[in-house]
Amino acid sequence: MTAEAIEAGPYAGGPVQDDRPLRIALLTYKGNPFCGGQGVYVRHLSRELARLGHSVEVIGAQPYPVLDEGVPLTELASLDLYRSPDPFRTPKRDEYRDWIDALEVATMWTGGFPEPLTFSLRAKRHLAARRGDFDVVHDNQTLGYGLLGDLGAPLVTTIHHPITVDRQLDLDAAGSRRKRASVRRWYGFTRMQKRVARRLPSVLTVSGSSQEEIVEHLGVRRDRVRVVHIGADTGLWSPDPSVAEIPGRIVTTSSADVPLKGLVHLVEALAKLRTERPDAHLVVVGKRAEDGPVAQAIERYGLQGAVEFVKGISDQELVDLVRGAQVSCVPSLYEGFSLPAAEAMATGTPLVATTGGAIPEVAGTDGETCLAVPPGDAGALAAALGRLLGDPELRRRLGAAGRARVLERFTWAKAAQGTADLYRERIAAHGDAVRGGAR
């Protein structure tokens, strides 16, 4: 960039003024709002940034995110190799558009996961064609090689937590040498993400626990990592006394056979609990796996009629499902934040949660805002669930305290303001660096 361009560009005169709306490109290589937290993050953060007056454009690939009114989506299509009902499909010849598509298919054929890399390459090409359209580019944990170098605007990257944590938990759960080899190949992209993360000037993460792991696992300098807590949509996730409480209902959000979600331990806890409370039953927000550890545990303990899976429901149906539960549960071995915990607490539904990862940062103190148990301990889970189901006053007290904690600490409005503050710092630092290089 020339000195003349610097003087004429958005960085002229130092930091962006606090009252000037920003033009934000928010990148997400996957945006499924019903599975995992990335789609939820993009939807709510983009909406709240827009409410602050900023111009936000989400640039994403399949599954495309669901966005609120006023936030446009630019579709940066992949080959969608993992779509339902034909995951790991082989594309037809006329679907190939360029070498990135060929790379995507070749990586899948050899057992790897290509989307972070291939989305980053497509995003770099797209942003190069739109130089000058944005004040800042915000990457939602793509961490692909394509995002290194000049993107036409300063880069901020969210790392919810290092995927190396997922990799290790999957390796620990793998039952054979062949399965471990398959897990290592699938997670091959984490080597790229580690290299990219170390070169990033500004990383945003969602908890102090994640910050520590980003420094330790990825080797990112601590002074480059900023914590901005995310939260719940407290208007949607709110108490409603008109929703009837279902005796014995426990609700959780989980991907059935992702080991770090700990669902198999919750199923084992339910089996223990039902020996004393036969009305106890579990509703899982997520897809039922037809085989695997969770399905096998349900069959082994005879829980076919006591565990229900629901997916694809509306926001309102999901909120009412949680409101109607006597207890919400987060049985995860690890979480980088835990949106399900914050959302359940916001409804006033009392929470049983493990102490895995950042969950205690969200759930708070055992006996004050939740009941906390060690991760992977089915007996402790069963005891805590039974205690709450049998004590209406404890449920009322923990539910009220949980909602108060979320309102004070974990809202999307607070998250958007903190994120926008980081954007402005990054824009100012980028401008200083560019001007210094031009002299």
C-alpha positions as CSV (number, residue, x, y, z in Angstrom):
1,M,0.0,0.0,0.0
2,T,1.4,3.4,-0.9
3,A,1.7,6.4,1.5
4,E,-0.9,8.2,-0.5
5,A,-3.3,5.3,-0.1
6,I,-2.7,5.2,3.6
7,E,-3.5,8.9,4.0
8,A,-6.7,8.4,2.0
9,G,-7.8,5.1,3.5
10,P,-9.8,4.1,6.6
11,Y,-6.8,4.1,8.8
12,A,-5.8,7.7,8.1
13,G,-5.4,9.8,11.3
14,G,-4.8,6.8,13.7
15,P,-7.5,4.8,15.5
16,V,-11.0,4.5,14.1
17,Q,-13.2,7.0,16.0
18,D,-15.5,5.4,18.6
19,D,-18.7,6.7,17.0
20,R,-17.9,5.5,13.4
21,P,-19.7,2.3,12.4
22,L,-17.4,-0.5,11.3
23,R,-17.7,-2.6,8.2
24,I,-17.2,-6.2,9.3
25,A,-16.7,-9.4,7.4
26,L,-17.5,-12.3,9.6
27,L,-16.2,-15.6,8.2
28,T,-17.6,-19.0,9.2
29,Y,-16.6,-22.3,7.4
30,K,-19.7,-24.0,8.9
31,G,-22.8,-22.5,10.5
32,N,-25.2,-25.2,11.4
33,P,-27.4,-23.6,14.1
34,F,-28.6,-27.0,15.5
35,C,-25.2,-28.7,16.0
36,G,-22.3,-27.2,17.8
37,G,-21.7,-23.6,19.0
38,Q,-20.2,-22.0,15.9
39,G,-23.5,-21.3,14.1
40,V,-25.0,-20.0,17.4
41,Y,-22.0,-17.7,17.8
42,V,-22.2,-16.2,14.3
43,R,-26.0,-15.7,14.5
44,H,-26.1,-13.9,17.8
45,L,-22.8,-12.0,17.6
46,S,-23.7,-10.6,14.1
47,R,-27.2,-9.5,15.2
48,E,-25.8,-7.7,18.3
49,L,-23.0,-6.0,16.3
50,A,-25.7,-4.8,13.8
51,R,-27.7,-3.5,16.7
52,L,-24.7,-1.4,17.8
53,G,-24.8,0.2,14.4
54,H,-22.1,-1.7,12.6
55,S,-22.4,-3.2,9.1
56,V,-21.9,-6.9,9.3
57,E,-21.7,-9.3,6.4
58,V,-21.4,-13.0,7.2
59,I,-19.4,-15.0,4.6
60,G,-20.0,-18.7,5.1
61,A,-20.1,-22.2,3.6
62,Q,-22.5,-25.1,4.1
63,P,-24.3,-25.7,6.3
64,Y,-25.1,-22.1,6.0
65,P,-25.9,-20.2,9.2
66,V,-29.3,-18.9,10.1
67,L,-29.1,-15.2,10.5
68,D,-31.4,-12.5,11.9
69,E,-33.0,-9.8,9.9
70,G,-30.6,-7.1,8.8
71,V,-27.5,-9.3,8.6
72,P,-26.7,-10.4,5.0
73,L,-25.2,-13.8,4.1
74,T,-22.7,-14.2,1.3
75,E,-22.6,-17.9,0.3
76,L,-19.1,-19.2,-0.4
77,A,-20.1,-22.6,-1.4
78,S,-18.0,-25.7,-0.8
79,L,-18.8,-29.1,-2.4
80,D,-20.8,-29.9,0.8
81,L,-19.2,-33.3,1.1
82,Y,-20.7,-34.1,4.5
83,R,-24.3,-33.2,3.8
84,S,-27.2,-35.3,4.8
85,P,-28.4,-37.8,3.6
86,D,-25.2,-38.7,1.6
87,P,-22.2,-37.8,3.7
88,F,-18.7,-38.5,2.3
89,R,-20.2,-38.4,-1.2
90,T,-18.3,-38.4,-4.4
91,P,-19.2,-35.3,-6.5
92,K,-20.2,-35.6,-10.1
93,R,-17.7,-34.4,-12.7
94,D,-19.7,-31.2,-13.5
95,E,-19.6,-30.1,-9.9
96,Y,-15.9,-29.4,-9.9
97,R,-15.1,-25.7,-10.5
98,D,-11.4,-25.3,-9.8
99,W,-8.3,-26.8,-8.1
100,I,-9.7,-26.0,-4.6
101,D,-12.6,-28.3,-5.2
102,A,-10.2,-31.0,-6.3
103,L,-8.1,-30.5,-3.2
104,E,-11.3,-30.8,-1.0
105,V,-12.3,-34.1,-2.5
106,A,-8.7,-35.5,-2.4
107,T,-8.4,-34.7,1.3
108,M,-11.7,-36.4,2.0
109,W,-10.8,-39.5,0.0
110,T,-7.6,-39.8,2.0
111,G,-9.4,-39.6,5.4
112,G,-8.8,-36.0,6.2
113,F,-11.1,-33.1,7.0
114,P,-10.6,-30.4,4.3
115,E,-13.1,-27.6,5.1
116,P,-10.9,-25.3,7.2
117,L,-8.2,-25.2,4.6
118,T,-10.4,-25.0,1.5
119,F,-12.8,-22.4,3.0
120,S,-9.8,-20.2,3.9
121,L,-8.5,-20.4,0.3
122,R,-11.9,-19.5,-1.1
123,A,-12.3,-16.7,1.5
124,K,-8.9,-15.2,0.6
125,R,-9.8,-15.1,-3.1
126,H,-13.2,-13.6,-2.3
127,L,-11.7,-10.9,0.0
128,A,-9.0,-10.0,-2.6
129,A,-11.8,-9.2,-5.1
130,R,-13.5,-6.9,-2.6
131,R,-10.5,-5.0,-1.2
132,G,-11.7,-1.8,0.5
133,D,-15.1,-3.2,1.4
134,F,-14.3,-4.0,5.0
135,D,-12.6,-2.3,8.0
136,V,-12.0,-5.6,9.7
137,V,-12.2,-9.4,8.9
138,H,-13.3,-11.6,11.8
139,D,-12.6,-15.3,11.3
140,N,-14.6,-17.8,13.3
141,Q,-12.0,-20.6,14.0
142,T,-11.2,-21.4,10.4
143,L,-7.4,-21.0,11.0
144,G,-6.6,-21.9,7.5
145,Y,-3.5,-21.0,5.5
146,G,-5.5,-18.8,3.2
147,L,-6.1,-16.3,6.0
148,L,-2.4,-15.5,6.4
149,G,-1.0,-12.5,4.5
150,D,-2.8,-9.4,3.3
151,L,-6.6,-9.7,3.3
152,G,-7.2,-6.1,2.6
153,A,-8.2,-5.4,6.2
154,P,-6.9,-6.3,9.7
155,L,-7.8,-9.8,11.0
156,V,-9.3,-10.9,14.3
157,T,-9.8,-14.6,14.9
158,T,-12.0,-16.3,17.4
159,I,-10.7,-19.6,18.8
160,H,-13.4,-21.1,20.9
161,H,-11.0,-23.8,22.1
162,P,-8.1,-25.6,20.6
163,I,-9.4,-28.6,18.5
164,T,-6.4,-30.5,19.7
165,V,-8.4,-31.1,22.9
166,D,-11.1,-32.8,20.8
167,R,-8.4,-34.8,19.0
168,Q,-6.9,-36.1,22.3
169,L,-10.3,-37.1,23.7
170,D,-11.2,-38.9,20.5
171,L,-7.8,-40.7,20.5
172,D,-8.4,-41.7,24.1
173,A,-11.8,-43.2,23.2
174,A,-10.5,-45.1,20.1
175,G,-10.6,-48.8,20.7
176,S,-8.1,-50.0,18.2
177,R,-4.8,-49.1,16.4
178,R,-6.8,-48.7,13.1
179,K,-9.3,-46.4,14.7
180,R,-6.5,-44.3,16.3
181,A,-4.8,-44.0,12.9
182,S,-8.1,-42.8,11.4
183,V,-8.6,-40.2,14.2
184,R,-5.1,-38.9,13.6
185,R,-5.7,-38.5,9.9
186,W,-9.1,-36.8,10.4
187,Y,-7.6,-34.3,12.7
188,G,-4.6,-33.6,10.4
189,F,-5.9,-30.1,9.9
190,T,-5.0,-29.3,13.5
191,R,-1.3,-29.1,12.5
192,M,-2.2,-26.3,10.1
193,Q,-4.4,-24.5,12.7
194,K,-1.5,-24.6,15.2
195,R,0.9,-23.1,12.7
196,V,-1.6,-20.4,11.6
197,A,-2.6,-19.5,15.2
198,R,1.0,-18.8,16.2
199,R,1.2,-16.2,13.4
200,L,-2.0,-14.4,14.2
201,P,-1.7,-10.8,15.6
202,S,-5.0,-10.9,17.5
203,V,-7.0,-13.8,18.9
204,L,-10.3,-13.6,20.7
205,T,-11.5,-16.4,22.9
206,V,-14.6,-17.1,25.0
207,S,-13.2,-18.1,28.4
208,G,-10.1,-17.9,30.7
209,S,-9.9,-21.7,30.4
210,S,-9.7,-21.5,26.6
211,Q,-7.1,-18.7,26.9
212,E,-4.8,-20.9,28.9
213,E,-5.2,-23.8,26.5
214,I,-4.6,-21.7,23.4
215,V,-1.3,-20.5,25.0
216,E,-0.4,-24.1,26.1
217,H,-1.6,-26.2,23.1
218,L,-1.2,-23.8,20.2
219,G,1.8,-21.8,21.4
220,V,0.1,-18.4,20.9
221,R,1.6,-15.6,22.9
222,R,-0.5,-14.7,25.9
223,D,-0.5,-11.0,25.1
224,R,-2.2,-11.7,21.8
225,V,-5.2,-13.5,23.3
226,R,-8.2,-11.6,24.6
227,V,-11.1,-13.1,26.5
228,V,-14.6,-11.9,25.6
229,H,-17.3,-14.0,27.2
230,I,-20.3,-15.0,25.1
231,G,-23.7,-15.6,26.4
232,A,-27.4,-16.3,26.1
233,D,-30.2,-14.4,24.3
234,T,-31.9,-13.5,27.5
235,G,-35.0,-12.3,25.8
236,L,-35.6,-15.6,24.2
237,W,-34.1,-17.8,27.0
238,S,-36.2,-16.6,29.9
239,P,-38.5,-18.1,32.5
240,D,-42.2,-18.7,31.7
241,P,-44.3,-20.0,34.5
242,S,-47.1,-20.9,32.0
243,V,-44.9,-23.7,30.6
244,A,-45.8,-26.9,32.6
245,E,-42.9,-28.6,34.4
246,I,-42.6,-32.3,33.4
247,P,-41.9,-34.5,36.5
248,G,-38.6,-36.4,36.1
249,R,-37.5,-34.6,32.9
250,I,-33.8,-34.0,32.4
251,V,-32.7,-32.1,29.3
252,T,-29.2,-31.9,27.7
253,T,-27.7,-30.8,24.4
254,S,-25.3,-33.2,22.9
255,S,-23.8,-34.8,19.8
256,A,-24.4,-38.4,20.6
257,D,-21.0,-40.0,20.0
258,V,-18.6,-37.1,20.4
259,P,-16.6,-38.3,23.4
260,L,-16.0,-34.8,24.9
261,K,-19.8,-34.3,25.3
262,G,-20.0,-37.0,27.9
263,L,-23.4,-38.2,26.9
264,V,-22.6,-41.9,27.6
265,H,-21.9,-41.0,31.2
266,L,-25.2,-39.2,31.5
267,V,-27.0,-42.3,30.1
268,E,-25.2,-44.5,32.7
269,A,-26.3,-42.0,35.4
270,L,-29.9,-42.2,34.3
271,A,-29.8,-45.9,34.6
272,K,-28.6,-45.6,38.2
273,L,-31.1,-42.8,38.9
274,R,-34.1,-44.8,37.7
275,T,-33.6,-47.5,40.3
276,E,-34.8,-44.9,42.8
277,R,-36.8,-42.6,40.6
278,P,-38.6,-44.5,37.8
279,D,-40.1,-41.4,36.4
280,A,-36.7,-39.9,35.5
281,H,-36.2,-39.6,31.8
282,L,-33.8,-37.8,29.4
283,V,-34.5,-35.6,26.4
284,V,-31.4,-35.0,24.3
285,V,-31.3,-32.1,21.9
286,G,-29.2,-33.6,19.1
287,K,-29.1,-36.4,16.6
288,R,-29.6,-40.0,17.7
289,A,-26.7,-42.3,16.7
290,E,-27.9,-45.7,15.5
291,D,-24.8,-47.4,16.8
292,G,-21.8,-46.5,19.0
293,P,-21.2,-46.1,22.7
294,V,-24.4,-44.1,23.5
295,A,-26.7,-46.4,21.5
296,Q,-25.1,-49.4,23.1
297,A,-25.5,-48.0,26.6
298,I,-29.2,-47.2,26.0
299,E,-29.8,-50.8,24.9
300,R,-27.6,-52.3,27.7
301,Y,-29.5,-50.5,30.4
302,G,-33.0,-51.0,28.8
303,L,-33.5,-47.2,28.5
304,Q,-35.1,-47.2,25.0
305,G,-38.3,-45.6,26.4
306,A,-36.5,-43.3,28.8
307,V,-34.2,-41.4,26.4
308,E,-35.6,-39.3,23.6
309,F,-33.6,-37.4,20.9
310,V,-35.0,-34.3,19.2
311,K,-33.5,-32.2,16.4
312,G,-34.5,-29.6,13.9
313,I,-37.0,-27.9,16.2
314,S,-37.6,-24.1,16.3
315,D,-36.0,-21.8,18.8
316,Q,-39.3,-21.4,20.7
317,E,-39.8,-25.1,20.8
318,L,-36.3,-25.6,22.2
319,V,-36.7,-22.9,24.8
320,D,-40.0,-24.4,26.0
321,L,-38.4,-27.9,26.1
322,V,-35.8,-26.6,28.5
323,R,-38.4,-24.6,30.5
324,G,-40.4,-27.7,31.0
325,A,-37.5,-29.8,32.4
326,Q,-37.0,-30.1,36.1
327,V,-33.2,-30.2,35.6
328,S,-30.8,-29.3,32.8
329,C,-27.5,-31.1,32.5
330,V,-24.1,-30.5,30.9
331,P,-22.2,-33.8,31.3
332,S,-19.3,-32.8,29.1
333,L,-15.7,-33.9,29.7
334,Y,-14.6,-30.5,28.4
335,E,-16.2,-27.3,27.1
336,G,-14.5,-24.1,25.8
337,F,-17.5,-22.2,27.2
338,S,-20.9,-24.1,27.2
339,L,-23.7,-22.1,25.6
340,P,-26.2,-24.8,26.7
341,A,-25.3,-24.1,30.3
342,A,-25.8,-20.4,29.9
343,E,-29.0,-20.8,28.0
344,A,-30.6,-23.2,30.4
345,M,-29.6,-21.0,33.4
346,A,-31.2,-18.0,31.6
347,T,-34.6,-19.9,31.6
348,G,-34.3,-20.4,35.4
349,T,-34.0,-24.2,34.9
350,P,-31.6,-25.5,37.6
351,L,-28.3,-26.9,36.3
352,V,-26.2,-30.0,37.0
353,A,-22.8,-29.6,35.3
354,T,-19.4,-31.1,35.3
355,T,-16.2,-29.1,36.1
356,G,-14.7,-29.9,32.6
357,G,-12.9,-27.1,30.9
358,A,-14.6,-23.7,31.2
359,I,-17.9,-24.9,32.5
360,P,-17.3,-23.6,36.0
361,E,-16.7,-20.1,34.6
362,V,-20.2,-20.2,33.2
363,A,-22.1,-22.3,35.8
364,G,-20.6,-20.8,38.9
365,T,-20.2,-22.2,42.4
366,D,-21.4,-25.6,43.4
367,G,-24.5,-25.2,45.6
368,E,-25.0,-21.5,44.8
369,T,-25.8,-21.4,41.1
370,C,-25.6,-25.1,40.1
371,L,-24.6,-28.5,41.3
372,A,-21.1,-29.4,40.1
373,V,-19.7,-32.9,39.6
374,P,-16.4,-34.2,38.3
375,P,-16.4,-35.0,34.5
376,G,-16.8,-38.7,33.6
377,D,-18.3,-39.7,37.0
378,A,-21.7,-41.3,36.3
379,G,-22.3,-41.9,40.0
380,A,-21.8,-38.3,40.9
381,L,-24.1,-37.3,38.1
382,A,-26.8,-39.6,39.3
383,A,-26.5,-38.3,42.9
384,A,-26.7,-34.7,41.8
385,L,-29.6,-35.3,39.5
386,G,-31.5,-37.2,42.1
387,R,-30.9,-34.5,44.7
388,L,-32.4,-31.8,42.4
389,L,-35.3,-33.9,41.3
390,G,-36.2,-34.5,44.9
391,D,-35.9,-31.0,46.2
392,P,-38.3,-28.3,44.8
393,E,-36.9,-25.6,47.0
394,L,-33.3,-26.3,45.8
395,R,-34.5,-26.3,42.2
396,R,-36.1,-22.9,42.7
397,R,-33.1,-21.4,44.5
398,L,-30.5,-22.6,42.0
399,G,-32.7,-21.6,39.0
400,A,-33.1,-18.0,40.2
401,A,-29.5,-17.7,41.0
402,G,-28.4,-19.1,37.7
403,R,-30.5,-16.6,35.7
404,A,-29.2,-13.7,37.8
405,R,-25.6,-14.9,37.0
406,V,-26.3,-15.0,33.3
407,L,-27.9,-11.5,33.2
408,E,-24.9,-10.1,35.1
409,R,-22.1,-11.7,33.1
410,F,-23.2,-13.5,29.9
411,T,-25.3,-11.7,27.3
412,W,-24.7,-11.3,23.6
413,A,-25.0,-7.5,24.0
414,K,-21.9,-7.5,26.3
415,A,-20.1,-9.9,23.9
416,A,-20.7,-7.7,20.9
417,Q,-19.5,-4.6,22.7
418,G,-16.3,-6.3,23.9
419,T,-15.7,-7.7,20.4
420,A,-16.2,-4.3,18.8
421,D,-13.7,-2.8,21.2
422,L,-11.1,-5.4,20.1
423,Y,-11.9,-4.6,16.4
424,R,-11.0,-1.0,17.0
425,E,-7.8,-1.8,18.8
426,R,-6.8,-4.1,16.0
427,I,-7.6,-1.6,13.3
428,A,-5.6,1.1,15.1
429,A,-2.6,-1.2,15.5
430,H,-2.8,-2.3,11.9
431,G,-2.9,1.3,10.7
432,D,0.1,2.2,12.9
433,A,2.0,-0.8,11.4
434,V,1.1,0.1,7.8
435,R,2.1,3.8,8.3
436,G,5.4,2.8,9.9
437,G,6.2,0.5,7.0
438,A,5.5,3.2,4.5
439,R,7.9,5.6,6.0
